[in-house]
Amino acid sequence: MKTIGFIGLGTMGMPMAVNLLKSGYTVYGYNRTAAKREQLKALGALEAATPAEAARQADVIFTNVSNDDALLEVVYGPGGILEGSRPGLTVIDCSTVSPATSQRIAEELKAQQAFFLDAPVTGSKPAAESGTLVFMVGGEEAVYEENLDLFEVLGSKCLYMGDSGSGSYAKLAHNTIVGINAIGLMEGFSIAAKAGLSPEKFLEIVTAGGANSRQAELKGNKIIQRDFSNQFSTALMLKDLLLAQKLTAGFQLPAPLLHAATSIFQMGLAKGLGDQDLSSVIQCYEDWMKLTITPSGERTAPADKERRGANRISLGIKLHLSVYQWEQEGSFSGQNIEGILHDLSESGLQISSAFPLAQDMFVVIHFPKEADLPPITGKIIRIDSREGEFRYGCMLSGLPPYTRIKLEQYIKRHEG
């Protein structure tokens, strides 16, 4: 049997290496964290001190690391695979990296009469544990066929996609769909929760109907149970979407859904959810809708929102409002007036001014420079006259989530 080196014993790599051990292969394990090496060693593996040592001992090296930089370090860095490479060695990379990185390493190994397959996987941690991963493979077809026995141990399906880089292209296209589907699931959950529906019953509808997806099956109950233990992290999902954005930019291909999903995962990262499962990004939606999805279907509001709802604090922030009126075809007239921001509600702002405005009129709201906020458009939906002062309820339509977050943060600082 082939001797295997396995580099990268993380969420995916560890169970993959364990499955190779269970199938009788000799495995040399390497991970930057010594505890991971010891964990695999306790299960019967041999320990490699460096990737170079693993390459010297093995017929086939598997790599499964977090990103392009980590893979390049494993291959080219001190004690890297290239130091231990020899003619006939095969390196199979299961990481999700850019096609350019895969192609670069393939050429470098080819010059040393060694081989490289880019073979990223889909299926996340449960599939890695059960040996039901799906591989998408790029590289020389003969090398792919020589290693089918290994793919069959680790996965339930393996597809040869073409020349070097083809597997990486396939994975980024695939994970574009994963990210978009995940955000679609979260938005659907948010609508249902806001309407007061049972999340359990709603998920049952989703999985039985046309909205079903692997994301619904894998992440639906994690969202309801608030189990954000990591199967596939927010940080890795964002990394893959950013790589896909680079591809679409190079292809000059518009990808509006990809960009929207990427933005929301970036918000999740900024919220501190990078190491949690990607399903944790539902917490961004919970912030926006001011309630939490719970197993019982009960809805709770974040503490700071409850406080402001109970104690309507007058903020007293001075604003400038631009008011525009239609005069004739292609022509507007406008003026700037002063106003005061009193409160932020779920759908808009409460503003006062001495200047009379009409219902359904649109205004552009300019915040103080310190707020670092762009002008925001609001529609007057409520008017209350109070002794020479007018109180206006302004609905904010089409406000980007990122701007909403910045607005809430600014108001929170002002309250403090």
N, C-alpha and C positions, 0 to 999 in steps of 0.2 A: 504493500500500500504506500501511497505518497506520504511524505512527511510534510506537515503544514506549519507555516509560521502565521501567527495571527497578531496583527498590530492594531491596537485600538480596542480596549475592552470596556466600552461604555454601555449605554442603554441597549444598543443593538449588537455590538461586537461580542460582549460576554456570552449571551445565550447562543449566538452563532458558533463561537468557539466550543462551547459546552456540547452542542449537538455533534460537532465533528469528533470530539472525544468519545461521546457515546457510541458513535459509529465505528470506533476502533482505530481512528487515525492518531498518529503521534503528532502532538501539537506543541509548538514552542510559542509561548505567549509573551507579548511585550505591551506595556502601557506605561505612560510617563508616571502615573501614580503607582507606587510600589505595592500598595494594598490590593489593587486590582490584580496584579501579577500573582500575589500570594493567594488570592481567592481562587484563581484558576489553577494554580499549582496544587492546591489542596484537593482539587477534583481529579488530579492525575496528569496535568500538563507539565511540561518542562518550561523553565523560565529562561527567557532571553534577556540579557542585560541591555542590549541595544537592538534597533532594527537591523543593523549590519550583521549581528550575530544570528538573528532569526533567518536572514537571507542566506548565510553560510550553511546553516543546518537544514534548510527546507528545500523541497522541490517546488512548492507553491506557497506564495505569500499572499494572505488576505490583508487588506487595509480597510479600516472603517473608522474614519476620523471626522472631525466636526466641520472643517472647511478647507478651502484651497491652501491657505497659509500652513495649516497643520499638516496637510498632505505633502506639500513641498518640503517642509522641515523633515518629515519622516523619510523622504526620498533623498534629498540633497544635503541635509544638515549633517553636522558631525556625528559619526556613528550611524549614518543613514543607510538606506537599502543599497544605494549605489556603491558604497564601500564594500559590501558583502556580495554584490551581484556577480554572477558567473554565467557562462553560456548555458542556455537551456532553462534558466530560472523563469518562472511565470509569476507575475504580480497581478492579482485580481483586486481592483479597488472598488469597494462597495459604498464609498462616500458619495455624497451629492456635491459635485464641484463643477466648475465651468468646463465646457467642452475643450476650450483652449488648453487648460491645465492637463486634461487627460491626453490630449494629442501631444503635448510637449513631453510628458513622461514616456509615452509610447515610443517616440522617436529616440529619446535618450537611451532607453533600454534596448531598443533594436540595434543601436550602434554597438552595444556590448553583447549582441547575440542572445539577448533575453527578450521576454515577451510581456505584453501588458494588455489587460482587458479592463475597460471601464464597465463595471457591472453594478450600478446602483440598484437599490431594492425598494419595494413598496410593501407595506404591511405593518409597520411599526413594531413595537415591543412584543405584543401578543403573538404575532406571526413569526417573529424571530425565535421566540421560545418554543413554539409548536412546530417549527420547521416548515412553515407554509408561506414563506416569503415569495415574492415574484421578482425575478431578475430581468433586467433589460440590458443587453450586453453589446458593447462595441469593441472592435478589434479584429484580428485575423480569425476567420471562421474555423480554420483547422485547429487553432489553439482553443477556441471555444468548445469544439467538439471533444478535444482531448480532456477537458475538465468538466464534462457533463456529470460525471459521477459525483463530484463535489457539489455542484448546483442542486442535484437531486436530493442530497442529504439535507440541504439548507432550505430548499424551497419546494413549492408545489407547481411552479410554472417558471420556465426560463425561455426567453425569446431573444434570438439573435437579431440585432437591429441594423448592423452594417459596420462600416469602417470605424477606426478609433474616434471617439467622441460621440458616436451615435447613441450609446447608452446614456451618456450625460445629457444630450439633447432631449432624449425621451423622458428622462426623469424630471427635468425642469418644466417641460410641457405638462407632464402628469401632475406635478405639484402645484402648478398654476391652477389647475382644476380643483385640487384638494383645498387650497387656500380660499378660493372663491366659494366653493361648496360650504366650507366651514363658516364663513361669514354669512352666507345665505341662511344656514341653519340658525345661527345666533339671532339674525334679524327676525326670522319667523318666530322663534321662541319669544323674542321681545314683544312682538305684536300680540301674540297670544297671552303673554303674562300681563301686558298693559290692559287687555280686555277682560282680565280676571278669569281666564280659562285655566283648567287643570293642566299643568305641564305634562303629567303622565299621560293623560288622554290625548293631549295634542301630539305628543311624540308617537303614540300609537297610530294616530291618523297619518302622520308623516311617513312612518315606515310601511304603512299599508297602501300608500298612494303614490302618485307620480312624483312627489317631492322626495321620495326615499333616495338615500345615497349611503355609501360606506361611512361618510362622516356622521350621518344621522344615526347609523347603527353603532358606531364606535364612540361617538361623543355625546349623544343625546342623554343617556343616563348619567354620564359624568357631569353634565351641566346640571341636571335635576338634583343629583346627590351632592353637588359641590365637591366632587372628587377631582381635584386638579393635579393629582399625582402624575408624574411625567411618563407618557407613552411616546410623545413626539413634542418637543418643547416649542414654545412661542418663539424663542430666539432662533432655532433651526428653521422653523417655518418661514420666518422673516428673511433669514439668510437666503433660502431657496427662491423666494419671491423677488428679492433684489437681484439675484443672478438672472432670473427670468426676465426682469426688466432690462438688464444689460443686453440680453439677446434680442429682445423686441426692438430696442433702440438701434442695434446693429442691423436688424432686418428692415428698419424703417416701417415697422408694423404697429399701428395703433392697438393698444391693449387697455381700454378704459377699465374693464373689470379687474384686471390684474393690478392696475395702479390703485384702484379703490381698496382692494383687499390689502395691498401692501401698506397703505396709509393706516388702516385700522390695526394691523399687527404692530406697526411702529408705535402707535399709541399704547398698545399693550406692553411693549418693551419699556416705554417711558414710565408706565405705571408700576414697573417692577415685577412683571410677570414672565420675564425671559426664561427662567429656569423651570417654570411650571408648564403643564401640558397646554397645548394650544387652545383647548376648550376654556381655559381660564380667561380668555379675552372677552367672554360673555360679561365680565365685570365692567368693562368699558360701557357696554350697553346698559347695564344696571345703573351705572352712574348717570347716564343720559336720561333714562326713564324714571330714575329716583325710586326704584324698588328692586328687591332681590328675589330671584327665582328660587323657590324652596321646594323640597319634596312634597310638602303638604298642599302646595298651591297658595299658601298664605304669602302676602306681599309685605315686605318691610322696607322702610326707607333708610338710607344712610343717615347716621346721627347728625351730621352737620345740616343736611337738608331738613330733618325733622325740627331741629332747633330754629332754623330760619322760618319754617312754615308756622311754628307755634308763636314765635315772637317776631312780628313783622318790623324788622329794624329799618329805620329810615336812613339810607346810606348817605344822601346829601352830596353826591358826586356831581360836579358841574360838567355839563356837556354843551356841545354845539350841535344844532340840528340844521340840516339843509333841506329846505322845503321847495319842491318843484311843482309848477303848475303848467298844464298844457295850454298853449295859446292858439296855435294853428298848426297846420300840417308841417311836420319837421321842425317845430319851434317850441321851446320851453322857456319859461321865466322862473327864476328862483331867488331865494333869499336865505340868509343864515340867521337863526334865532338862538337864544340861549335857553337852556333847559337844565333840569336837575334830575339825576337818576335816584329813585327812591328804593327800588327793589327789583330783584330778578325772580321771575316766576318760571314755571315749567316751560311755558310756551313763549315767553317774551319778557319785556321790561315794563316797569311802571315809571313814567316820566312826568314831571310837571313843567309848565311854562306859563308865562303871562300872555303868550301869543295864542290866539284861537286857531285851532285846526279842525278840519272836517273828518268825519268818520270815513274809513276806507282810503284815506289819503296816505301816500307813501312818503316817508322821511328817511334821510340818511343821517345816521347817528355817528358823531365824531367824539371819541373818548379823549381824555387828557393824554398827553405824550407819554407820561409815566406808565400808562396801561399797555403800551406797545401792541395796540389792537388796530386792525384795519377798520375803515368805515363799514358800518353794518346797516343794512336796509331793514326798516320796520314798517308795518302797516298799522294804522290807527284802527283799533277794533272796539275801543271803549273810551268814553269821555265823561268826566265828572267835574263839574264846575264848583269851585269853592272860593267864594269871596275874592273875586278878581284873579284867581289862579285856576288853571285847568290841569286836571290829572288825566293822563293818557295811558291807556293800556296798549302797548305796541307789540304786535305779534312778529316774531323773527322767523321769516320763512327762508328755507334754503341755507341755513347757517351751517357751515362745515363743522363736523364734530371737534376738530382741533381748535377752531376759533371759540367754540362753546366752552371747551375746557379752559382756554386761556382767560375767557371772560369770567368764569366761575372762580378761577384762581385769583384774579385781580380783585374781585369783590370780596373774597375771603380775606385777602391781605388788608383791604380797606376796613373791613369789620374789625380785624384784630388790632 
